[in-house]
């Protein structure tokens, strides 16, 4: 604990420092995402030239994937009926809503949260491979959890996969999103614990990301290293669901960031109002709920 005249920063100072660092990192990540979009558009011509080769490879190697698992489930995970996992709380406890698994084709199109009963409805669209999401979570996850536990807020976490391109050919972002779905299905109340561990141990962009064995190790560290979840990771059970949800989210005009010209992560709403990531998020929650 810091004392008057001490050089040791107090908890409040550390959180403020973390939030400022998170703001800087989010701005840097947004600039990087804009550059990547320009590079991607510039590469369209080269991609057209390669179409014939790609078609041949798909025909010859139909079903082959760098992700390994078949992702054969025709349903999404339980407890993510709206493509996100919803948390509410009271008396210092946080609980995930329980919902049945739905067919992938029946998945609800994601929408920004609406206001209800004076409770702040927080919706976060995140990629577990996203550095800007990591910064946001490090700065605000504990405070958001406290708001939910006190009954002052709900939290709807919508995992997507938009950053496979940043991890060579390993499809790490997609496999991490599948892991998120596995946890939601088998251990929903431990979902946020797993998310925190994945952000703490997030691999460097430009690397191969994490192998499935390393993903399972992180899940074990999170307290959810069960045989069922490990099998879900190895088989990439929710591969199709991740792809479907990501496509719906990234094409939803309500979720497009005008400053980016497209969808980016983290995208955060409070009672249907988008946070621009520039100001303090907790202040934004108070002002818009």
Secondary structure, DSSP 8 states (H G I E B T S, - for coil): ---TT-SS--HHHHHHHHHHHHHHHHHHHHHHHHHHHHHHHHTHHHHHHTHHHHHHHHHHTTT--TT-S----SB--TT-TTSSEEEEEETTEEEE------BGGG---------BTTBEEEEEEE-TT-HHHHHHHHHHHHHHHHHHHTTSEEEEEEE----GGGSTTS-HHHHHHHHHHHHHHH-GGGHHHHHHHHHHT---TTS----HHHHHHHHHHTT---HHHHHHHHHTTTHHHHHHHHHHHHT-GGG-BTTTTB--SSEEEETTEE--SSS-HHHHHHHT-
